[in-house]
Every structure is written in C-alpha cells, then in structure tokens.
Amino acid sequence: MAPPQKSYIYVKWKHSHPEEPVHLYSELDRERYETRKVEIFSDGRRGFADGSEEFGGTRLGETAVPPLSELAGDPQFEGKVITADEFQRQWLKRR
C-alpha cells in the first residue's frame, strides 16, 4: 500500500538560540520532502516557505525529513504527527 499523498508533523526544538525557530510545522510529500513549512520563533516571529515563496529566513529542507523515531533519539527534539487541519491552522496564521 502506498503512503498517503501528504503527511504533517510538528517538531519542538529545545534550544536557547533566538535566531533559530522553536516550533516547526511541516507538510511532507510521499518521499518525506517538505512542501510547506511554518516556523515560530521564541519571540513570536513566524517564517514560512512553500514551493514558490520564502519568508522570515524559512526555507524548505533540501533532503527528506527523517522519521520521527529517528528524531526521538535526540533530546533537543520532540516531534509528533499532526492532522492536516492542525497544519492548515498554522499555515493560515503564517503572515
């Protein structure tokens, strides 16, 4: 059975670098490449990217996103699968 067309993940990045995001929302294609992304910084700034636009320093990843089980091995990352609706709520608030 083929993987779904799109999947959605949320990752919390635990760090103290104000120039890096702390909340990352990604829409992934079948091969786990990002097609849309929203990043939220500790001061509330938002960046976003899709196939045609980049804002706030946010860019789509150039490599496939590893499975969340791989990220779970790194204590600075907390990730989970989210619904399309949860992603879309963040996407609509991106600006």
Secondary structure, 3 states (H helix, E strand, C coil): CCCCCCEEEEEEECCCCCCCEEEEEEEECCCCCEEEEEEEECCCCEEEEECCCEECCCCCCCCCCCCHHHHCCCCCEEEEECCHHHHHHHHHCCC
